[in-house]
Amino acid sequence: MDICEIIPSIRNKHKINVPWQVMVKDKNRNYMYYWYCEKRDMLNCKGRVTTILTEDQHHLVKATDHNHAAKAN
């Protein structure tokens, strides 16, 4: 399982950096967190990610495809 890095946000929204995209927190239930692509509104992207919080780290559980290229590193 990939570990997702938490990144700071100017508007105080929780964000994570998965290996290929930046995601914004949608909701959570217990230790499961659900994220959507930060380009959801701009590009109408349906990309989503599910993580599980274990020992203060988000571990990637599931991901769906995006409708745009991965971000440049």
N, C-alpha and C positions, 0 to 999 in steps of 0.2 A: 504494500500500500504506500502510495506517495504521501509525503507530509506536505501540507499546504501552509505557506507563510502568511501570517497576518500582516497587513500593510496599513499605514495610517491614512486617514481620510480627512479632507478639509471640512466636509460637511458632517463629520462625526457619524458616518455610516460605517458599519463593519464591512471590511473587504478582505479577501484572501487572494493570494497569487497562486493559482494552480500552475503546473509546469508550462502551460501554453496560453493562458488568459487571466484577466483580472475579473473576479466575481464579487457581487454585492450580496450581503445577507438578506434573505427573504423572510425566513422564519426558522424557529427551532422547536423541537419537541424532545424534552429530556436531553440526551447527548447527541441527537441527530440534528444536523444543521443543513438547511436548504438554501442554495445560492443561485442567483441568476447572473447572466452576462452583463457587464457594465455597459455594453453597447446595445442593450435590449431596445431602448427607445430610439436611438440614433439609426440603427441598422435593422430594427425589427428582428433581432436575433432571439431565437428560442433556446439557446444553449443554457443548460442547467447543470449543477453539480450538487452532490450530496456528500457531506463529510460526517465523521463521528469524532467527537471530542474525547480524547484519551490522554490522560496525564498532561493536560494543558496544551495539547497539540491537536490540530485538525488533520485527520487521516482521510484521504480520498476513498470514497466507497463506490460512487457511481457518477458517470458524466455522460451528457448527451452532446451531439454535434452542434457546432456553431455554423452560421451561414456566411462567415467571413474568414479571412486568413488569420492565422495566429499572430500574436503581437511580436514585434521585433525585440530581440534581447539586447 
